[in-house]
Structure formats: structure tokens, C-alpha cells
């Protein structure tokens, strides 16, 4: 379901008496049946979008702007919609809608993008977001290095080398302009740790978690001509598997995955699978499993097909 399909069922306050609805913002509602059929990340997008369209002057920022852009977000905790006033003077807390926070920061015009938003519930149809680079920097400032690395890695996704250079240049420029502001050092660190090789938010997150525990892994390495693995630590392959990957998977695909894993093990590799919910809520247990799996990998001895950075 794309963003236009998610937004299409929005209704205005005057129409809520016609059906049971969930209130998303002061002026935007969505039918309950539509809401209940959404995945969590889709619900978060819709909440942020509704508040963004409802705000007359405020700018969506941080993880909320990232949600609307479709950037990678670590969805571990209940999210608060983040807004900021361009002049840096947020309204008093008594005026904040439930589930919304106004950051006490200034957002200059250079860091703002305005869109003609699709608003079926009525309104001026204007959506104001911080730019992607400012969004990533603010995620670092208010949510930490881990979240920011995930967001930045996502900005590199499907980009050419020249485009990646442009993304990094925009991030560096934004960080330089904000030098001296609280938390900017975390943004600088996140940029240093970012990688253009990651293929998912959870892969990026776990790579940083491993690094924090002194474990440096290689990403997207080839083992033979046909198999590329997520993360590699010595002879240990770490695969990050989303549950959606296994939903309604045809039998032929299950067999293909089984043959792949069997072949990797036959070449001398240990293979460990981790799911996002485990990484998010059982971090210490995941690290323990990785360390134990690495010990088993070392006992296997040398592999017969060494991993390579490029496809053989």
C-alpha cells in the first residue's frame, strides 16, 4: 500500500458521525476498519502525516519527518509526533495535542521543504518537513547515534556512488552549520559510522550494536557466485530475517532457502538467523548467541570457499 492509498481514507471532523473513526490529529480522522488493517509503520506514517497537514505553521521533524519521507526508522518505542516552529518558539505545553512534542529549536528556511499535500479531509493541503539531511541530523541529536545511523544508511539505499557523495555532502554541510548545537557531535559520529552497503534498517542497527560490543563485521559479502550474506564475522554468517519474508512463502522458496543454508554450512560456515523483534527487545541475548555461534564457527576450521567483497 503506497502513501496515497494510506492517506485516501482520511476524513474531516464534520464527517466522523457517519462511521466509527480513530482521531489522528485535531482535524483529521480515519475509519477504524482502515486503521486496524494497517501495519504499525503505516499507522505511524498516517499519524505523522495527519499532524503535519493539520499544523498551520509548524514543521514535521526528526523521526516524524522520516516517517513521512519513508526513511528508515527504528520502531522500538511508542513514537511521539515531533514538530518545531521555524522561529524556535514552541507553544506552551498546555497547547500541545496529545502524542505531540514541540522541539525547542530554530528551523531556518534552508532546512525546510514544503509540499502540496493530498488532503481528502480538507485544509490548505500544505505539508512542511525538515529536509532529509536535517531530519537525519535531528534524529541523531534527539534519539542517538544508533537511530541516526539507520536513517543515514537508508538515505544511501539504491543510490549511485555520485548520489551517495551528494547525500554525504548535504549531511556534512548541515552538521557544519549546526556546529555548537546540542547533540551535533552524535550526528557527526553517525555519519562516520554510516554505510552504503546495508539493505535494511535492522541490518544497520545490528551492525552498530555489534560495533558497540567490539565486534566488527563485513557487510553484503559474496560466498561463491550465487550467495550474498548480510553480515560476516570471520566464518560466522549473520542473517537478519524479517517475519514478512516468511509470510505466505511458496514451498519452492522455502526449499531454495534450505538448499542455500545447507550449501553455506557445507563450505564450513556457521549460519545464525536473527529476527528484528529479537534485536530490538533481546539485545543482550542476541550478542550472547553471536559470540557462541562464532566459537562454533572457529571450531569448524577453515572454509572451502572464502568470502569476497565482489561477486566472483
N, C-alpha and C positions, 0 to 999 in steps of 0.2 A: 504494500500500500504506500503510494507516494504522498508527499506533503499536501498536495492539492486535495487528494481524497480524504486525508485526515481532517482537513480544515472545512471541507464542504458541508458537513452536518451542523456547524456552529449555528446557534440561534440567539436572538436578542432577548432581553428581559421580557419584552412585551409578548413573546410567543411561548413562554415556558408553561403556560396554563394548558397548552394543548397536548403535552406529553410529559412523562417523568424525565427530569433532566438533572445533570450534575453541573453545579456552578463552578466555572473555571476562573473567572475574574469578576469585577464589579458589574460588567455589562455583557459578558459572554458566557453562554451555557452550551452544553452538548447533551443530546439524548442519552439516557442511561444505558440503553441497549448498545449504542455505538461505543460508549466508554468502556463497558465491560468486555467488549470484544477486542480491545486493544492490548498490545503488549506494554510492559512498563515503560520502555523507552519511547513508545509512541504517545503514551499518556503524558510523559514529561515534556515532550515536544509540544503537545497541544496546550498544556498549562502555560508554558513559556510564551508560546505564540499568542494566546488569548490575552495575557497580561501585556505583552508588547504592543498589540494592536489597541488595547484599551488605554494605554498610557498616552497622554496628550503631548508631553514634552520629554519624559524620561527615556533613557536608553537602556535596552537589554544588554547585559554584560556578563562576564565570567562564564560559568557553566551554562547559564540560561541562554546566552547568545550562542554558545557552542551547540546546544541542543537544536536551535532553530537553523543554524548553518548545516547541521548534520555532521559536525566534527565528532571525533571520538571522545567519549566521556566515561569516566569510571563511575558506574552507577551503583555504588555500595550503600550509601546512606540516603535517607529521605532528603530530597532536594528542595531548597528554598529558591524561589524565583528572585534573581538578582537584578536590581535596577540602579541607575545612577542618574543624577541631574548633571547636565553639562557644566553648570556653574559651580558644582561642588557643594551646594547647599541642599541637602535632602530635607523632605518634610519631617515634621515631628513624628516620633514613633507612634503616637496615638492615631495618626492618619495612615499608617501602613496597613494595607489589606492583609488578611490572614494568609500566611505562607509566603510573604514577600519581605525582602530586606532591601533597604536603600544603602548602598555603599557611600561612605563619606569621601568621595574622590571627585576630582575635576576630570571631565572628558572633553578635550578640545575637538574642534571640528575635524581635524586631520585624522582622528581616531573614530569617526562616526560614519556609518553608511545608512542611507535612507532608502527604503523600498516602497513601491506601491503594492501594498499587501492585498491579498484576496480576503475580503471580509464579508461573508454572506450574511452576518448578523447586523450589518450596518456600521456606520462610523466613517472616519475620514480615510481609512484604508492605508494609513502610514505606519510603517514598522521601522524603528530605529534600533540599530545594533552597533556595538563596537566592531571595528574591523577584525578580521580573523587574527592578525598578529597581536593587536591589543587584547583581544579575547584570550589568547594563549598566555600572554604575559600576566594578565589579571588572574587567570586560573592559578598560575604559579604563586602570585602574591597572596591570594586568599585561600588556596586549597593545597598548596605544597608542590614539591618537585615531582612527585610521582604522577599526580594528575596532569601536570603541565607536560611532562614527557609524553604521556599518552596523547594529549591534544596535539602536540607538535608532530609526533610520528604520524598521526592521522593526516596532517596537512601535507605530508610528503607523498601520501598514497597516490599511486597512478600518475605521478609527475615525471617529466623528463628531467635529466640532470640539470638543464638550464632553468627549468621551472623550480626545481629544488633550491638552486642557488638563489633565485628570486625570493622564495619563501624565507630562506635564512637571512637574506639581506634585509627584508622587511622586519623580521623579528629583531635583528641586531640594531636596526635603526630605532625601533620602538623602545628597546631596552636602554639604548643610549639616551634617548630623550627623557626617559623616566628615571635616570640615574639619581640616586639620593632618596627616592621614594621608598617607603617601607615594603620589603619583600622583593625588590627588584633583583637582589642577589640570587634569590631562588629561581627567577626566570633565566638568569644568565647560566646558572648551573644546569637547568633543564635543557637549555639549548645545547650545551656541551654534551649532554648525555643522550640527546635525541638520535634517532636512526631512521634512515630512509628504507631500511630492509624489512621492517615489521609489517606483518599482514593482518594484524588485528589489535584491538585495544588491550585485550588480556595478554597477548604475547608481549606487548610493550611493557605492561605493568609488571609481569613476572620477570622480565629481563632486568628491570630496575630493582625489584625485590631481591633477586639473586645477587646483583652487584652490591647491594647494601650488606649482604652476608659474605662478601668477599669471593663470590663465585662469578667468574667472567665466562660468558657463553658466546658461541658463534651463532649467527642467525642465518636462516634460509640456506643451509649448506646442502650440496648435492652428494648423494651416495649412489654412485652409478649414474647411468644416463636417465633413469626413469623416476627417481625418488628424491624429492627435496624435503628436508625436515625443518621443523620450526626452530628449535634451539638445540645446540650441541655442546656438551661439556665432556671433552675427551672422547670416550667411546659410549657415552650416555646420550641418547636421543630423548628430548623432552617435547612432547606434542601437546599443544593446548587445544582441546576439543570443546566446541560449543555444543550444547544439547540439541540445538536446532539442526546440527549436522546429522543427527541420527533420527530425526522425526521423519517417519514415512520413507525411510531409506529402502530402496529396492534390494531384493536379495542379491542381485548381481553386484551391487555396490558394496554390500557387506562382505561378500566373498573377495572382492577386489582389495578391500582394506585388510582383510585377514591375510591374503597372499603377500601383500606389501610388508606387513609387520613380520610375518614368518621369514621372508627373504632377508630383511634387515637383521633379524636375530641370527640367521644362518651365516651372515657375514661377520658376526662377532659383536654386534651392538646390543646393548641393553636399551629397552624402549619403555618410557614412562609416560602415561597419559594423565593429564590434569584437566579438570573442568573449571570454568570460571567461578562457580559458587565456592569451590574449594579454595581457589586463590584468594577470593575476596574475604572469606569468613574463617578459613582454617590455614592461615599463612604459615604458622609455626609447624603445623603438621605437614604441609607441602614441602617445606625446607627439609624436614626430617626425612621424608620419603625420597627427596632428591639425593641427599647425602648417602642414604642407604643404597639407592639404586646405583650411584656412582661407584660405591665399593663393590657391588656385584659386577659392574662393567669392568672394573680393573682386574677382577679375578678371572674374567673371560680371556684375558690376554690380548694380543694384537688383533686388529681386524684384517680381513682379507681384501676389503675394498675401502681404501681410505676416502674420507670425505673431501670434497673440493669446493672452492668458492664459486666456480663457474661450472656449468654443465659440461661433462666430458664429451 
